[in-house]
């Protein structure tokens, strides 16, 4: 983020304009460990309460956790985690995130105040620190001042909701969450102050995209943990061993779909954008939500299949099995549409195919359904590879090469 008048950023902020790309620091990786725990808590809570109400609560908690992590990622992209004051604030935010994660299983029960209070504290402290660290009169200070106002408004609702009985609490918390998520889209408009401009959100594209890729790895890691932890407590026969293999292949397919080309092309597009702050807000802050949610639900489906490979799933269990990969592919479609303005036909076909298998699963054992769904994911990968091979044989450039060539056609 640049400061007013193009002056050099204060010492607490990352330098901008250098040739060297910023990388994720060890403190940021350490910070992510709390969110490994948070994702585990969400997955376990969803498995324990696999109902429509349980799914709604898990989604709400995920959206809160995602917002806490995302805002901190924006902070670490603007500020230098190697500086002592920034480190201290990040560690305090990490502690608050840990307390919030501990409260997740009882977020709508006895630990509502711990959950809400921890979240509000980390949001307000972090945003206030950035605003106060920026030079007086700078666009950076203005931007984070209006962001802080939004955090205070939503935070008040979270605290009030935590003190109310369960039914009114849900309504107040939904209002608070809507305020949180409306903020970036509304550019944090505050009456009498104005609104932030995305042109001022001068991110480091390489660091920013890397951080979101690492969160995808966190979520995928949770699916591996679920697979291992579930299998460790059960007898391993042929059916269960097959279910473990199918779960692993499914996780590997999710990784391949994201990291084979999507992540690289997206990083380059972000770096080349005329308004990277706006693109990052849309494609990463918002469009990554179904990707992460899909991975979590896939982990839940894996646990169900490993525990009951020969049974026929019904109701919420079957929906969870199909919804995970469908959400994941839907997130890919949204991400590509925002990044490239086009729809991935293969991922759309894959999502529709898996949804159809969800209906067919009413008459098939869980292991067979999971195997067919994983086969669809693998088929999407094979189709991607086949198209890439065909382009190479025809001497045509890859999408990444075409994009990089298009940059050379831009006026200086």
C-alpha positions as CSV (number, residue, x, y, z in Angstrom):
1,X,0.0,0.0,0.0
2,X,1.4,3.4,-0.9
3,X,1.2,6.4,1.3
4,X,-0.1,9.8,0.4
5,X,1.8,11.7,-2.3
6,X,4.0,8.6,-3.2
7,X,6.3,9.1,-0.2
8,X,8.2,6.1,1.2
9,X,6.2,3.9,3.4
10,X,6.8,4.0,7.2
11,X,9.2,1.5,8.6
12,X,6.5,-0.8,9.8
13,X,5.1,-1.2,6.3
14,X,6.6,-3.5,3.6
15,X,8.6,-1.6,0.9
16,X,6.8,-1.3,-2.4
17,X,8.2,-1.0,-5.9
18,X,11.3,-3.2,-5.5
19,X,12.1,-6.0,-8.0
20,X,12.2,-8.7,-5.3
21,X,8.9,-10.4,-4.5
22,X,7.9,-10.6,-0.9
23,X,7.6,-14.1,0.5
24,X,5.5,-15.5,3.4
25,X,7.5,-15.1,6.7
26,X,8.0,-17.8,9.3
27,X,5.7,-15.8,11.6
28,X,2.9,-16.0,9.1
29,X,3.4,-19.7,8.8
30,X,3.4,-20.0,12.6
31,X,0.2,-17.9,12.6
32,X,-1.5,-20.3,10.2
33,X,-1.1,-23.2,12.8
34,X,-4.0,-21.8,14.8
35,X,-6.2,-22.0,11.7
36,X,-5.2,-25.6,11.2
37,X,-6.8,-26.1,14.6
38,X,-9.8,-24.0,13.6
39,X,-10.5,-26.0,10.5
40,X,-10.2,-29.2,12.5
41,X,-12.8,-27.8,15.0
42,X,-15.2,-26.9,12.2
43,X,-14.9,-30.3,10.6
44,X,-15.5,-32.2,13.9
45,X,-18.4,-29.9,14.8
46,X,-20.0,-30.6,11.4
47,X,-19.5,-34.4,11.7
48,X,-21.0,-34.4,15.2
49,X,-24.1,-32.3,14.1
50,X,-24.7,-33.4,10.5
51,X,-28.1,-31.7,10.2
52,X,-29.3,-28.6,8.4
53,X,-28.9,-26.6,11.6
54,X,-25.5,-28.0,12.2
55,X,-24.4,-27.2,8.6
56,X,-25.7,-23.7,9.0
57,X,-23.7,-23.2,12.2
58,X,-20.6,-24.7,10.7
59,X,-20.9,-22.3,7.7
60,X,-21.3,-19.3,10.0
61,X,-18.3,-20.3,12.0
62,X,-16.2,-20.9,8.9
63,X,-17.2,-17.5,7.5
64,X,-16.1,-15.8,10.8
65,X,-12.8,-17.8,10.9
66,X,-12.1,-17.0,7.2
67,X,-12.7,-13.3,7.8
68,X,-10.3,-13.3,10.7
69,X,-7.6,-15.0,8.7
70,X,-8.2,-13.0,5.5
71,X,-8.0,-9.6,7.2
72,X,-4.8,-10.7,8.9
73,X,-3.4,-11.8,5.6
74,X,-4.1,-8.3,4.1
75,X,-2.4,-6.8,7.1
76,X,0.7,-8.9,6.7
77,X,0.8,-8.0,3.0
78,X,0.8,-4.3,3.9
79,X,3.0,-4.4,7.0
80,X,6.4,-6.0,7.7
81,X,6.2,-9.0,10.0
82,X,9.9,-8.7,10.7
83,X,9.4,-5.5,12.7
84,X,8.9,-6.0,16.4
85,X,5.6,-4.0,16.9
86,X,4.0,-5.9,13.9
87,X,5.2,-9.2,15.3
88,X,3.7,-8.4,18.7
89,X,0.3,-7.5,17.2
90,X,0.3,-10.6,15.0
91,X,1.1,-12.8,18.1
92,X,-1.8,-11.1,20.0
93,X,-4.1,-11.7,17.1
94,X,-2.9,-15.3,17.0
95,X,-3.7,-15.7,20.7
96,X,-7.2,-14.3,20.1
97,X,-7.6,-16.6,17.2
98,X,-6.7,-19.6,19.3
99,X,-9.3,-18.7,22.0
100,X,-11.9,-18.2,19.2
101,X,-11.0,-21.7,17.8
102,X,-11.3,-23.3,21.2
103,X,-14.8,-21.9,21.5
104,X,-16.0,-23.2,18.1
105,X,-17.7,-26.4,19.3
106,X,-19.8,-24.3,21.7
107,X,-19.9,-21.1,19.7
108,X,-23.7,-21.1,19.8
109,X,-23.8,-22.4,23.4
110,X,-21.9,-21.8,26.6
111,X,-18.9,-20.3,24.9
112,X,-20.7,-17.8,22.7
113,X,-19.1,-14.8,24.5
114,X,-15.6,-16.3,24.2
115,X,-16.1,-16.9,20.5
116,X,-17.5,-13.5,19.8
117,X,-15.2,-11.6,22.2
118,X,-12.0,-13.2,20.8
119,X,-13.1,-12.5,17.2
120,X,-14.0,-8.8,17.9
121,X,-10.8,-8.3,19.9
122,X,-8.5,-9.5,17.1
123,X,-10.4,-7.5,14.4
124,X,-10.4,-4.3,16.3
125,X,-6.9,-4.5,17.7
126,X,-5.4,-5.3,14.3
127,X,-7.3,-2.7,12.3
128,X,-6.6,0.0,15.0
129,X,-2.9,-0.8,14.9
130,X,-2.7,-0.4,11.2
131,X,-4.6,2.9,11.2
132,X,-2.5,4.3,14.0
133,X,0.8,3.1,12.4
134,X,0.1,4.9,9.1
135,X,1.2,8.5,8.7
136,X,-1.4,11.2,9.7
137,X,-3.3,12.4,6.7
138,X,-2.3,9.4,4.5
139,X,-4.7,7.4,2.4
140,X,-3.5,4.3,4.4
141,X,-4.7,5.9,7.7
142,X,-8.0,6.9,6.1
143,X,-8.7,3.5,4.6
144,X,-8.0,1.7,7.8
145,X,-9.9,4.2,9.9
146,X,-13.1,3.5,7.9
147,X,-12.4,-0.2,8.1
148,X,-12.1,0.2,11.9
149,X,-15.4,1.9,12.1
150,X,-17.1,-1.1,10.3
151,X,-15.3,-3.5,12.7
152,X,-16.6,-1.6,15.7
153,X,-20.2,-1.6,14.4
154,X,-20.2,-5.3,13.6
155,X,-18.2,-6.1,16.7
156,X,-20.8,-4.4,18.9
157,X,-23.5,-6.7,17.4
158,X,-21.3,-9.8,17.9
159,X,-20.9,-9.0,21.6
160,X,-24.6,-8.1,22.1
161,X,-25.6,-11.3,20.3
162,X,-23.4,-13.4,22.6
163,X,-25.3,-12.0,25.6
164,X,-28.7,-12.8,24.2
165,X,-30.6,-16.1,24.3
166,X,-30.0,-18.5,21.4
167,X,-32.7,-17.5,19.0
168,X,-32.2,-13.7,19.0
169,X,-28.4,-14.4,19.1
170,X,-28.6,-16.0,15.7
171,X,-30.4,-13.1,14.2
172,X,-28.0,-10.5,15.6
173,X,-25.0,-12.5,14.6
174,X,-26.2,-12.9,11.1
175,X,-26.6,-9.1,10.9
176,X,-23.1,-8.7,12.2
177,X,-21.7,-11.2,9.6
178,X,-23.6,-9.4,6.8
179,X,-22.0,-6.1,7.9
180,X,-18.5,-7.7,7.9
181,X,-18.9,-9.2,4.4
182,X,-20.6,-6.1,2.9
183,X,-17.6,-3.9,4.0
184,X,-15.2,-4.6,1.1
185,X,-17.9,-4.5,-1.5
186,X,-19.2,-1.2,-0.1
187,X,-15.5,0.0,0.2
188,X,-16.2,0.7,3.8
189,X,-18.4,3.8,3.2
190,X,-18.9,5.8,6.4
191,X,-21.3,8.8,6.5
192,X,-19.3,12.0,6.8
193,X,-16.0,10.3,6.0
194,X,-16.5,8.8,2.6
195,X,-15.3,5.5,1.4
196,X,-12.0,3.7,0.7
197,X,-10.7,3.2,-2.9
198,X,-9.4,-0.1,-4.1
199,X,-6.7,1.7,-6.0
200,X,-5.1,2.4,-2.6
201,X,-5.0,-1.3,-1.7
202,X,-1.5,-1.7,-3.3
203,X,-0.8,-5.4,-2.5
204,X,2.2,-7.4,-3.2
205,X,0.7,-9.9,-5.7
206,X,3.2,-12.7,-5.3
207,X,2.9,-12.7,-1.5
208,X,-0.8,-12.3,-1.5
209,X,-1.6,-15.2,-3.8
210,X,1.0,-17.4,-2.0
211,X,-0.8,-16.8,1.3
212,X,-4.1,-18.0,-0.1
213,X,-2.5,-21.0,-1.7
214,X,-1.1,-21.9,1.8
215,X,-4.6,-21.7,3.3
216,X,-5.8,-24.2,0.6
217,X,-3.0,-26.5,1.7
218,X,-4.1,-26.1,5.3
219,X,-7.6,-27.2,4.4
220,X,-6.3,-30.1,2.3
221,X,-4.1,-31.1,5.2
222,X,-7.2,-31.3,7.4
223,X,-8.8,-33.8,4.9
224,X,-5.7,-36.0,5.2
225,X,-5.8,-35.7,9.0
226,X,-9.5,-36.7,9.0
227,X,-8.7,-39.7,6.8
228,X,-5.9,-40.9,9.0
229,X,-7.6,-40.2,12.3
230,X,-10.8,-42.0,11.3
231,X,-9.1,-45.0,9.9
232,X,-6.8,-45.3,13.0
233,X,-9.7,-46.2,15.3
234,X,-11.2,-48.8,13.0
235,X,-10.5,-52.3,11.7
236,X,-9.0,-52.2,8.2
237,X,-10.6,-54.7,5.9
238,X,-10.5,-54.6,2.1
239,X,-13.5,-52.2,1.8
240,X,-12.1,-49.8,4.3
241,X,-8.6,-49.9,2.8
242,X,-10.2,-49.1,-0.6
243,X,-12.1,-46.2,1.0
244,X,-8.9,-44.8,2.5
245,X,-7.2,-45.0,-1.0
246,X,-10.2,-43.3,-2.6
247,X,-10.2,-40.5,0.0
248,X,-6.5,-39.9,-0.6
249,X,-6.9,-39.9,-4.4
250,X,-9.7,-37.4,-4.0
251,X,-7.6,-35.1,-1.8
252,X,-4.8,-35.4,-4.3
253,X,-7.2,-34.5,-7.1
254,X,-8.3,-31.4,-5.3
255,X,-4.7,-30.4,-4.9
256,X,-3.9,-31.0,-8.6
257,X,-6.9,-29.1,-9.8
258,X,-5.9,-26.0,-7.9
259,X,-2.1,-26.0,-8.1
260,X,-1.5,-27.4,-11.6
261,X,-2.3,-24.2,-13.5
262,X,-5.0,-22.2,-11.7
263,X,-2.8,-20.8,-8.9
264,X,0.1,-19.8,-11.3
265,X,-2.2,-18.1,-13.9
266,X,-4.1,-16.3,-11.1
267,X,-0.9,-15.0,-9.5
268,X,0.2,-13.5,-12.9
269,X,-3.1,-11.9,-13.6
270,X,-3.1,-10.3,-10.1
271,X,0.3,-8.9,-10.7
272,X,-0.7,-7.5,-14.1
273,X,-4.0,-6.0,-13.0
274,X,-4.5,-2.2,-13.1
275,X,-6.5,-2.5,-9.9
276,X,-5.0,-5.4,-8.0
277,X,-6.7,-4.5,-4.7
278,X,-10.2,-4.9,-6.3
279,X,-9.3,-8.1,-8.1
280,X,-7.8,-9.6,-4.9
281,X,-10.9,-8.6,-2.9
282,X,-13.2,-10.4,-5.4
283,X,-11.1,-13.4,-6.5
284,X,-9.5,-14.2,-3.2
285,X,-11.4,-12.7,-0.3
286,X,-14.8,-13.7,-1.7
287,X,-14.4,-16.4,-4.4
288,X,-12.1,-18.6,-2.3
289,X,-14.9,-19.2,0.2
290,X,-16.6,-22.1,-1.7
291,X,-13.1,-23.6,-2.4
292,X,-12.3,-23.8,1.3
293,X,-15.8,-24.8,2.3
294,X,-15.7,-27.5,-0.3
295,X,-12.5,-29.0,1.0
296,X,-13.9,-29.1,4.6
297,X,-17.1,-30.8,3.4
298,X,-15.1,-33.3,1.4
299,X,-13.2,-34.2,4.6
300,X,-16.6,-34.9,6.3
301,X,-17.6,-37.1,3.4
302,X,-14.4,-39.0,3.5
303,X,-14.9,-39.7,7.2
304,X,-18.4,-41.0,6.5
305,X,-17.3,-43.3,3.7
306,X,-14.3,-44.7,5.7
307,X,-16.6,-45.4,8.7
308,X,-19.4,-46.9,6.6
309,X,-18.1,-48.1,3.2
310,X,-20.7,-50.7,2.5
311,X,-23.7,-48.8,3.7
312,X,-26.1,-46.7,1.6
313,X,-26.0,-43.1,2.8
314,X,-29.2,-40.9,3.0
315,X,-30.2,-37.4,3.8
316,X,-27.5,-35.1,5.2
317,X,-24.8,-37.7,4.9
318,X,-25.3,-38.2,1.2
319,X,-25.6,-34.5,0.6
320,X,-22.3,-33.9,2.4
321,X,-20.6,-36.5,0.2
322,X,-21.7,-34.7,-3.0
323,X,-21.7,-31.1,-1.7
324,X,-18.0,-31.1,-1.0
325,X,-16.6,-31.6,-4.5
326,X,-19.5,-29.6,-6.0
327,X,-18.7,-26.6,-3.8
328,X,-15.0,-26.9,-4.6
329,X,-15.5,-27.0,-8.3
330,X,-18.0,-24.1,-8.1
331,X,-15.3,-22.1,-6.3
332,X,-13.0,-22.8,-9.2
333,X,-15.6,-21.6,-11.7
334,X,-16.1,-18.4,-9.8
335,X,-12.4,-17.8,-9.3
336,X,-11.7,-18.3,-13.1
337,X,-14.7,-16.1,-14.1
338,X,-13.4,-13.2,-11.9
339,X,-9.8,-13.7,-13.0
340,X,-10.3,-14.4,-16.7
341,X,-13.9,-13.5,-17.5
342,X,-14.5,-17.1,-18.8
343,X,-16.3,-20.2,-17.5
344,X,-14.4,-23.6,-17.1
345,X,-16.7,-26.0,-19.0
346,X,-14.9,-29.0,-17.7
347,X,-15.3,-28.0,-14.1
348,X,-18.9,-27.1,-14.7
349,X,-19.5,-30.5,-16.2
350,X,-17.7,-32.2,-13.3
351,X,-19.8,-30.4,-10.8
352,X,-23.0,-31.4,-12.6
353,X,-21.8,-35.0,-12.9
354,X,-21.1,-35.2,-9.1
355,X,-24.4,-33.7,-8.3
356,X,-26.1,-36.3,-10.4
357,X,-24.1,-39.0,-8.6
358,X,-25.5,-37.6,-5.4
359,X,-29.0,-38.5,-6.5
360,X,-27.9,-41.9,-7.8
361,X,-26.2,-42.6,-4.4
362,X,-29.6,-43.3,-2.9
363,X,-29.3,-46.7,-4.4
364,X,-25.5,-47.4,-4.1
365,X,-23.1,-48.2,-1.3
366,X,-21.1,-45.2,0.0
367,X,-17.8,-46.5,-1.3
368,X,-19.1,-46.9,-4.8
369,X,-20.5,-43.4,-4.8
370,X,-17.3,-41.9,-3.5
371,X,-15.2,-43.8,-6.0
372,X,-17.4,-42.5,-8.9
373,X,-17.2,-39.0,-7.6
374,X,-13.4,-39.2,-7.3
375,X,-13.3,-40.6,-10.8
376,X,-15.1,-37.5,-12.1
377,X,-12.5,-35.3,-10.4
378,X,-9.7,-37.3,-12.0
379,X,-11.5,-37.1,-15.4
380,X,-11.5,-33.3,-15.2
381,X,-7.7,-33.5,-14.6
382,X,-7.2,-35.9,-17.5
383,X,-9.3,-33.6,-19.7
384,X,-7.1,-30.7,-18.7
385,X,-3.9,-32.7,-19.5
386,X,-5.4,-33.9,-22.8
387,X,-6.1,-30.3,-23.9
388,X,-2.6,-29.2,-22.8
389,X,-1.0,-32.0,-24.8
390,X,-3.1,-31.2,-27.8
391,X,-2.0,-27.6,-27.7
392,X,1.7,-28.7,-27.5
393,X,1.2,-31.0,-30.5
394,X,-0.4,-28.2,-32.5
395,X,2.3,-25.8,-31.4
396,X,-0.2,-23.5,-29.7
397,X,0.7,-21.6,-26.6
398,X,-0.6,-22.5,-23.1
399,X,-3.1,-20.2,-21.4
400,X,-0.3,-18.9,-19.2
401,X,1.9,-18.2,-22.3
402,X,-1.0,-16.5,-24.1
403,X,-1.7,-14.3,-21.1
404,X,2.0,-13.4,-20.7
405,X,2.1,-12.6,-24.4
406,X,-0.9,-10.4,-24.1
407,X,0.9,-8.3,-21.5
408,X,3.5,-7.4,-24.1
409,X,0.7,-5.9,-26.2
410,X,-0.4,-3.5,-23.5
411,X,0.5,0.2,-24.0
412,X,3.2,1.4,-21.7
